[in-house]
Amino acid sequence: MSGSQVAVLGLIAGGTVLLGLPVGRVRSPGASTAKAVLNAVAIGVLLFLLWDVLAHAWEPVDVSLAAKDLKGGVGYGLVLIGGLAIGLIGLVLFDRWIAGRGNRDVIGPSTTDSRLRATASGRLALLIATGIGLHNFAEGLAIGNSAAGGELTLAWVLVIGFATHNATEGFGIVAPMTADGVRPTWPQLMLLGAIAGGPTLIGTLVGQGFTSELASVAFLSLAAGSILYVVIELLAVSRRFAHKFHTSWGLVGGLALGFATDGILTLAGS
């Protein structure tokens, strides 16, 4: 498979994140109950992603320890914890930085990025897109590695599974804005889609000629840390709604959606 053909695989897998983003253009429901459910579904999807990412990041640690390779297990473990810390704390600092810049940019020239950073829900959408982008980079590495190794069937299975997942992730990105009644513009949605889906293509291209389990653990743990931060922020949003019953069902629905889309990989025999 040529490099351009492999690139198309990454483009397909990452591009479907755009499918869920237009939900943010739909007029926000008037009832707070509907808003609470939308927010909870997004949390459920991200909780599934957190579990999925950590499970894959932990696998090399588990394999090394099972083989009595203490040095390898500790090494992978330290990279995992370090990535989690950087992904979580790094986004706390990043949030402060873009909040400060957002306030200044409101006064100055207006751009797509600055308009997003001007609101709390817009900043949170940017952070969610960033976290998902890190996760999708790791997915792209897997696609590129499979295609470069001649495992074309596996590569296509991964593309189908990841593409389905990314379609649901698009909704999770715009959920905070939908919950706050903020209607993003089309350029803003395209920017969020590029941040979240673009790394899949980049990861696919890198994965063709670069294979490193240690690097994979690092990127997966970074993604897990960033997703954890986003979940914490969305839970704070959820507490603004006094609808625990509906929120609980939304969480269950989001988790079910995550497991259902991931089941495509299992059914395909990957």
Secondary structure, DSSP 8 states (H G I E B T S, - for coil): --HHHHHHHHHHHHHTHHHHGGGGGS---SSHHHHHHHHHHHHHHHHHHHHHHHHHHHHHHHHHHHTT-HHHHHHHHHHHHHHHHHHHHHHHHHHHHHHHHHHHHHHS---HHHHHHTSHHHHHHHHHHHHHHHHHHHHHHHHHHHHHTT-HHHHHHHHHHHHHHHHHHHHHHHHHHHHTT----HHHHHHHHHHHHHHHHHHHHHHTT---HHHHHHHHHHHHHHHHHHHHHHHHHHTTS--HHHHHHHHHHHHHHHHHHHHHHHHTT-
